[in-house]
Amino acid sequence: MKFEAMMLRGLFLACVTVCGLVLGAMLSTTPGNMRLTAGSRIAAALESAPSNCALPPDGVVCPRADG
């Protein structure tokens, strides 16, 4: 009985350790696509470009400009 209790405690400790490491990894890392777009020239161009289509006051439909 003592051996089984020791094995269960070890398994519990291993599970808590793995869960803690996974949680820490999720909280401390940023996705790769966020790192790539943050410093790119395309992101800077999109941020500085004026909007071609301003939404109407209701915000539902963007009218299409023909021409």
C-alpha positions as CSV (number, residue, x, y, z in Angstrom):
1,M,0.0,0.0,0.0
2,K,2.9,2.4,0.7
3,F,4.3,1.9,-2.7
4,E,1.0,2.7,-4.5
5,A,0.6,5.8,-2.4
6,M,4.1,6.9,-3.2
7,M,3.5,6.3,-7.0
8,L,0.2,8.3,-6.9
9,R,1.9,11.2,-5.1
10,G,4.7,11.1,-7.8
11,L,2.1,11.1,-10.6
12,F,0.2,13.9,-9.0
13,L,3.4,16.0,-8.7
14,A,4.4,15.3,-12.3
15,C,0.9,16.3,-13.5
16,V,1.0,19.5,-11.5
17,T,4.5,20.3,-12.8
18,V,3.5,19.7,-16.4
19,C,0.3,21.8,-16.0
20,G,2.3,24.6,-14.5
21,L,4.9,24.6,-17.3
22,V,2.2,24.6,-19.9
23,L,0.4,27.5,-18.3
24,G,3.6,29.5,-17.9
25,A,4.4,28.9,-21.6
26,M,1.0,30.1,-22.7
27,L,1.2,33.2,-20.6
28,S,4.8,34.2,-21.6
29,T,4.9,33.6,-25.3
30,T,3.5,35.6,-28.2
31,P,2.3,33.9,-31.4
32,G,4.7,33.9,-34.4
33,N,2.4,35.8,-36.7
34,M,2.2,38.7,-34.2
35,R,6.0,39.0,-34.1
36,L,6.2,38.9,-37.9
37,T,3.7,41.5,-38.6
38,A,4.6,43.9,-35.9
39,G,7.9,45.0,-37.5
40,S,7.1,44.5,-41.2
41,R,6.8,47.2,-43.8
42,I,3.4,45.9,-44.8
43,A,2.0,46.5,-41.4
44,A,3.4,50.0,-41.3
45,A,1.9,50.7,-44.7
46,L,-1.5,49.4,-43.7
47,E,-1.5,51.5,-40.5
48,S,-0.7,54.7,-42.3
49,A,-3.0,54.2,-45.3
50,P,-6.3,56.1,-45.2
51,S,-9.4,54.1,-45.3
52,N,-11.1,54.0,-48.7
53,C,-14.4,53.1,-47.3
54,A,-15.8,54.9,-44.3
55,L,-18.6,53.1,-42.6
56,P,-22.0,54.9,-42.5
57,P,-23.3,55.9,-39.1
58,D,-25.3,52.6,-38.7
59,G,-22.0,50.7,-39.2
60,V,-23.7,47.8,-41.0
61,V,-22.9,48.2,-44.7
62,C,-20.0,49.8,-46.5
63,P,-21.3,51.4,-49.7
64,R,-19.5,50.4,-52.8
65,A,-18.0,53.3,-54.9
66,D,-18.6,52.5,-58.6
67,G,-16.1,53.9,-60.9
